[in-house]
Amino acid sequence: MNAVLDNILTRRSVRAFKEEQIPGEDLNAILTAGSYAPNGMGMQSWKFTAVQNAAVIKKVNEAIRRTLLTIPVVPETHPYVASLIEKAKDEHADFLYHAPTYIIVTNLKDSGNAMPDSALAIGNMMLAAHSLGIGSCWLNQLPGLTHMPLIRELLTDLDVPEDHIVYGSVVMGYAAGDTSPAEPRKNVIRIIR
């Protein structure tokens, strides 16, 4: 099979990581792959903030946890969000799966292309990581919290521009165990000839 197609078909989300850090040259290759993703009008308006410092990753995790605790659970609260809030009650909760590398993808808050551009960049990064034997998992907690004061303060500390918001983030590292093969694909393909 074509190597690119094989990489796409065999990549799985990883949620358990070894402590071993990703080498700098591999991280640079992954981030470069993200920067080569298609983007509207070639604006390249995204920003990739890669964190490998354990103390900063802990700070990010704690900001997520504390921010979740400020959200009231009401009947309209999505069950996923309610489960995150419940998890946040544990002061030792880890929302980043103990991954050694965390990448935050931000983009212009008023750009119509920001979400698809950011998603394509993250997809490229995850595929590049897999090709290097590095596991990854897209995380969605931060985008929903990006307007909250504690998260905005965190982003400012990480030099994320004020006109940017989080569109996605991804944890990376070496998988702590084997990954399961993909489930059979649903019948979602239709070709009209």
SERO-4910 file (N, C-alpha, C, O; in steps of 0.05 Angstrom, whole numbers):
BEGIN
 pado doro    nc1    nc2    nc3   cac1   cac2   cac3    cc1    cc2    cc3    oc1    oc2    oc3
  Met    A     17    -24      0      0      0      0     18     25      0     40     25     11
  Asn    A      8     46    -12     22     72    -12     27     80     17     10     77     34
  Ala    A     52     90     22     60     97     50     43    119     62     37    117     86
  Val    A     34    138     47     17    160     58    -10    148     66    -20    154     88
  Leu    A    -22    132     48    -48    120     55    -46    101     79    -63    101     96
  Asp    A    -24     86     80    -20     68    103    -18     84    129    -30     76    149
  Asn    A     -4    107    128     -2    124    152    -29    134    161    -35    135    185
  Ile    A    -45    143    141    -72    153    148    -90    131    159   -104    135    179
  Leu    A    -89    107    148   -106     85    156    -98     72    183   -114     59    196
  Thr    A    -73     76    191    -63     63    215    -61     81    239    -56     72    261
  Arg    A    -64    108    235    -62    126    258    -85    123    277   -108    121    268
  Arg    A    -80    122    302   -101    119    323    -96    140    344    -73    149    347
  Ser    A   -116    148    359   -113    167    381   -100    152    404   -108    129    411
  Val    A    -81    165    417    -66    153    440    -73    169    465    -71    194    464
  Arg    A    -80    156    486    -87    169    511    -71    160    535    -77    167    558
  Ala    A    -49    145    530    -31    136    551     -3    138    540      3    126    519
  Phe    A     14    154    553     40    160    543     63    152    562     59    152    586
  Lys    A     86    145    550    110    142    565    120    169    574    112    190    562
  Glu    A    137    170    594    149    196    603    169    207    583    174    231    583
  Glu    A    180    190    566    201    198    547    191    221    530    169    220    519
  Gln    A    208    242    528    201    265    512    207    261    482    225    246    474
  Ile    A    191    275    466    196    275    437    221    292    431    224    314    442
  Pro    A    240    281    415    264    297    408    257    323    393    237    324    379
  Gly    A    273    343    397    269    369    385    266    368    355    249    382    343
  Glu    A    283    351    342    282    350    312    255    338    303    244    347    282
  Asp    A    244    319    318    218    308    311    196    328    316    178    330    299
  Leu    A    197    342    338    177    363    344    177    384    322    156    393    312
  Asn    A    201    393    314    203    413    292    191    402    266    178    417    252
  Ala    A    196    377    260    185    365    236    154    364    237    141    370    217
  Ile    A    144    358    260    115    356    264    102    384    261     82    387    247
  Leu    A    114    404    274    104    431    272    106    442    243     89    456    234
  Thr    A    128    435    230    131    444    202    110    431    185     99    444    167
  Ala    A    104    405    189     82    392    174     56    407    179     40    411    160
  Gly    A     51    416    203     27    432    208     26    458    193      6    466    183
  Ser    A     49    470    190     51    496    177     47    493    146     42    513    133
  Tyr    A     49    469    136     45    464    107     17    455    101     11    448     78
  Ala    A     -1    456    120    -29    448    115    -42    469     97    -34    493     97
  Pro    A    -61    461     81    -76    481     65    -89    501     83    -98    495    105
  Asn    A    -89    526     74   -101    548     90   -112    569     72   -101    575     51
  Gly    A   -135    580     80   -149    599     63   -132    623     54   -121    637     71
  Met    A   -131    627     28   -116    648     15    -87    649     23    -73    669     21
  Gly    A    -77    626     33    -48    625     41    -41    644     63    -18    652     65
  Met    A    -60    651     80    -55    671    101    -36    661    123    -22    677    135
  Gln    A    -37    635    129    -20    624    150    -23    640    176     -3    647    189
  Ser    A    -48    645    184    -53    662    207    -53    648    233    -58    659    254
  Trp    A    -48    622    232    -48    606    257    -22    611    273     -3    623    264
  Lys    A    -23    601    297      1    601    315      1    574    329    -19    566    340
  Phe    A     24    561    329     27    535    342     45    539    367     68    547    364
  Thr    A     34    534    390     49    537    415     54    510    426     36    497    437
  Ala    A     79    500    424     86    474    433     98    476    461    117    492    465
  Val    A     88    460    479     97    461    507    109    434    514     95    413    512
  Gln    A    134    434    522    147    409    531    157    412    560    165    392    573
  Asn    A    155    435    571    163    441    599    142    429    618    119    438    617
  Ala    A    150    410    634    130    396    652    116    416    670     92    412    675
  Ala    A    129    436    680    116    455    699     95    472    684     74    478    695
  Val    A    101    478    659     81    494    643     58    476    636     35    485    636
  Ile    A     63    451    629     41    432    623     23    429    647     -1    429    645
  Lys    A     35    427    671     20    426    695      3    451    699    -20    449    708
  Lys    A     14    474    693      0    499    695    -24    500    676    -46    509    684
  Val    A    -20    490    652    -42    489    632    -64    471    643    -88    479    642
  Asn    A    -57    448    652    -76    429    663    -92    441    686   -117    438    687
  Glu    A    -78    454    704    -92    466    727   -110    489    718   -132    493    730
  Ala    A   -102    505    698   -119    526    688   -145    514    676   -167    525    680
  Ile    A   -142    492    662   -166    479    650   -184    469    673   -208    474    673
  Arg    A   -172    456    693   -187    445    715   -202    467    730   -226    465    736
  Arg    A   -188    488    738   -200    510    753   -222    524    737   -242    532    748
  Thr    A   -217    527    711   -237    541    695   -262    524    693   -285    535    694
  Leu    A   -259    498    689   -283    481    688   -300    483    713   -324    481    712
  Leu    A   -287    486    736   -302    488    761   -318    513    763   -335    515    781
  Thr    A   -314    533    746   -329    558    747   -354    556    730   -371    575    730
  Ile    A   -358    534    715   -380    532    697   -404    518    712   -400    496    722
  Pro    A   -427    531    713   -450    518    726   -461    496    708   -463    499    684
  Val    A   -469    475    721   -483    453    706   -513    458    707   -525    458    729
  Val    A   -524    463    684   -553    468    681   -565    446    663   -550    432    650
  Pro    A   -591    444    661   -603    423    643   -592    424    614   -591    403    601
  Glu    A   -585    448    604   -576    450    577   -546    443    573   -536    442    551
  Thr    A   -532    438    595   -503    432    594   -500    406    579   -512    385    585
  His    A   -482    406    559   -477    382    544   -465    361    562   -449    367    580
  Pro    A   -473    335    559   -463    314    577   -433    312    578   -421    306    599
  Tyr    A   -420    317    555   -390    316    555   -379    338    573   -360    333    588
  Val    A   -390    362    571   -380    384    588   -386    378    617   -369    383    634
  Ala    A   -409    367    623   -416    360    650   -396    339    661   -389    341    685
  Ser    A   -388    321    645   -369    300    654   -342    313    659   -328    304    677
  Leu    A   -334    332    643   -308    346    648   -309    362    674   -290    362    689
  Ile    A   -332    375    679   -335    390    704   -334    371    728   -321    378    748
  Glu    A   -346    348    726   -345    328    747   -317    319    751   -308    316    774
  Lys    A   -303    314    730   -275    305    732   -258    326    745   -239    320    760
  Ala    A   -263    352    739   -248    374    750   -249    376    780   -233    389    793
  Lys    A   -269    364    792   -272    365    822   -249    350    835   -243    355    859
  Asp    A   -236    332    821   -213    317    832   -188    335    827   -181    341    804
  Glu    A   -176    344    848   -153    363    846   -129    350    831   -111    364    824
  His    A   -129    324    828   -108    310    814   -116    303    785   -101    288    772
  Ala    A   -138    312    776   -148    305    749   -128    315    728   -118    337    730
  Asp    A   -123    298    709   -105    305    687   -120    305    661   -129    284    652
  Phe    A   -123    328    649   -138    331    624   -120    328    600   -130    328    577
  Leu    A    -94    325    604    -75    323    582    -62    295    580    -42    291    566
  Tyr    A    -74    275    593    -66    247    592    -36    243    599    -24    224    589
  His    A    -25    260    615      3    257    624     22    257    600     43    245    601
  Ala    A     14    270    578     31    271    554     55    290    559     52    310    573
  Pro    A     78    283    548    102    300    552    102    325    534    117    344    539
  Thr    A     85    325    513     84    348    494     55    356    490     38    339    486
  Tyr    A     50    382    490     23    393    486     25    415    466     41    434    470
  Ile    A      9    414    445     10    435    425    -18    449    424    -38    436    421
  Ile    A    -17    475    427    -41    491    425    -41    506    398    -22    519    391
  Val    A    -63    503    384    -66    516    358    -86    538    360   -110    534    366
  Thr    A    -77    563    356    -94    586    357    -95    599    330    -78    595    312
  Asn    A   -115    616    326   -118    630    301   -134    655    306   -145    658    328
  Leu    A   -136    671    286   -151    696    288   -180    691    296   -193    674    284
  Lys    A   -190    705    316   -217    700    325   -239    709    306   -261    699    307
  Asp    A   -233    727    288   -253    737    269   -249    727    241   -260    739    222
  Ser    A   -234    706    237   -229    695    210   -248    672    204   -249    653    219
  Gly    A   -262    674    181   -279    652    173   -264    626    166   -276    605    167
  Asn    A   -238    629    160   -223    605    153   -207    593    177   -195    572    174
  Ala    A   -209    606    200   -192    598    222   -197    569    231   -178    554    236
  Met    A   -222    560    234   -227    533    243   -218    512    223   -203    494    231
  Pro    A   -226    514    198   -216    493    179   -186    494    176   -173    473    174
  Asp    A   -174    518    175   -145    519    173   -131    506    197   -112    491    193
  Ser    A   -141    511    221   -129    500    245   -133    469    246   -115    455    253
  Ala    A   -157    460    238   -162    431    237   -144    417    218   -133    396    224
  Leu    A   -140    429    194   -122    416    175    -93    415    185    -79    396    181
  Ala    A    -85    437    199    -58    437    210    -54    416    232    -34    402    232
  Ile    A    -74    413    249    -72    392    270    -72    364    257    -57    347    265
  Gly    A    -89    361    236    -89    335    222    -61    328    211    -52    306    214
  Asn    A    -49    348    198    -22    344    188     -2    337    210     14    319    207
  Met    A     -4    351    233     14    345    255     10    317    265     30    303    271
  Met    A    -15    308    268    -20    282    279    -10    260    260      1    240    268
  Leu    A    -14    264    234     -4    245    214     27    245    213     39    224    211
  Ala    A     39    268    215     68    270    216     79    255    241     99    241    239
  Ala    A     66    260    264     75    247    288     73    216    285     92    202    292
  His    A     51    207    274     48    178    271     70    166    253     80    145    258
  Ser    A     77    181    232     97    172    214    124    169    228    142    155    218
  Leu    A    128    184    250    153    183    265    151    165    290    169    164    306
  Gly    A    129    150    292    125    131    314    116    145    340    120    134    362
  Ile    A    105    169    337     96    185    360     66    185    360     53    189    340
  Gly    A     54    180    384     25    180    387     14    207    392     29    226    400
  Ser    A    -11    211    386    -24    237    390    -54    234    395    -66    213    390
  Cys    A    -66    255    406    -94    255    410   -104    285    410    -93    301    424
  Trp    A   -124    290    393   -136    317    392   -152    321    418   -167    303    426
  Leu    A   -149    344    431   -164    351    455   -181    375    449   -173    394    436
  Asn    A   -206    375    460   -225    396    454   -233    413    479   -251    429    476
  Gln    A   -220    409    502   -228    425    525   -222    455    521   -239    472    527
  Leu    A   -198    461    512   -189    489    511   -205    507    493   -211    530    500
  Pro    A   -213    498    469   -229    516    452   -254    527    465   -261    550    462
  Gly    A   -268    510    479   -293    519    492   -288    537    516   -306    551    525
  Leu    A   -263    538    526   -257    555    549   -240    579    542   -233    595    559
  Thr    A   -235    583    516   -215    603    507   -223    632    515   -205    649    517
  His    A   -248    637    520   -257    664    527   -257    668    558   -261    691    567
  Met    A   -253    647    573   -254    650    602   -229    664    612   -207    660    601
  Pro    A   -231    681    633   -209    697    642   -183    682    649   -161    691    641
  Leu    A   -185    660    663   -161    645    671   -147    634    646   -122    633    645
  Ile    A   -162    625    626   -150    614    602   -138    636    585   -116    633    574
  Arg    A   -152    659    584   -140    681    568   -114    691    581    -95    697    567
  Glu    A   -113    691    608    -89    698    622    -66    678    616    -44    686    612
  Leu    A    -73    652    615    -54    632    608    -44    636    580    -19    635    575
  Leu    A    -62    641    561    -53    645    534    -35    669    531    -16    668    516
  Thr    A    -41    690    546    -24    714    545      4    707    556     24    715    544
  Asp    A      5    691    577     31    682    588     47    665    568     71    665    569
  Leu    A     32    652    550     45    635    530     50    650    504     56    639    483
  Asp    A     47    677    505     52    695    482     32    690    459     40    694    435
  Val    A      8    681    465    -12    679    444    -25    707    440    -33    719    460
  Pro    A    -25    717    416    -36    744    411    -65    747    421    -80    728    421
  Glu    A    -71    771    429    -98    778    439   -120    773    419   -143    767    426
  Asp    A   -113    775    393   -134    772    372   -136    742    363   -149    737    343
  His    A   -124    724    379   -125    696    373   -142    682    394   -143    690    417
  Ile    A   -156    660    385   -169    642    404   -160    614    397   -148    609    376
  Val    A   -165    595    416   -157    567    412   -178    553    394   -202    554    400
  Tyr    A   -168    540    373   -185    524    356   -181    494    360   -198    478    351
  Gly    A   -160    487    373   -155    459    378   -129    455    392   -112    474    392
  Ser    A   -125    432    404    -99    426    417    -95    396    414   -113    381    409
  Val    A    -70    388    417    -63    360    414    -41    353    433    -21    368    437
  Val    A    -44    329    445    -22    318    462     -7    298    445    -17    285    427
  Met    A     19    297    451     37    279    436     58    266    455     66    277    475
  Gly    A     66    242    447     87    228    461     87    199    451     73    192    432
  Tyr    A    105    184    463    107    155    455     85    140    470     82    142    494
  Ala    A     70    123    455     48    108    467     59     89    489     79     76    485
  Ala    A     44     88    511     51     70    533     44     41    528     53     23    542
  Gly    A     28     36    507     20      9    501     13      8    471     15     27    456
  Asp    A      4    -16    463     -4    -19    435    -31     -5    431    -48     -4    448
  Thr    A    -35      4    406    -60     16    399    -77     -4    384    -67    -22    370
  Ser    A   -103     -2    388   -121    -21    375   -125    -13    346   -124     11    339
  Pro    A   -129    -32    328   -135    -24    300   -161     -9    299   -178    -11    317
  Ala    A   -165      5    277   -189     21    273   -214      3    272   -213    -20    262
  Glu    A   -236     13    282   -261      0    278   -268      0    249   -259     18    234
  Pro    A   -284    -19    239   -293    -18    211   -307      8    206   -321     19    223
  Arg    A   -302     19    182   -313     45    175   -343     42    170   -352     22    159
  Lys    A   -358     63    177   -386     64    172   -391     69    142   -372     77    128
  Asn    A   -415     64    133   -421     67    105   -427     97     99   -450    106     98
  Val    A   -405    112     96   -408    141     93   -400    151     65   -401    175     59
  Ile    A   -390    133     48   -380    141     22   -402    137      1   -414    115     -1
  Arg    A   -406    157    -15   -424    155    -38   -412    168    -62   -403    191    -61
  Ile    A   -410    153    -83   -398    164   -108   -420    165   -129   -434    146   -135
  Ile    A   -423    189   -141   -442    193   -162   -427    196   -188   -410    214   -191
  Arg    A   -432    178   -207   -417    178   -232   -436    184   -255   -427    185   -278
***
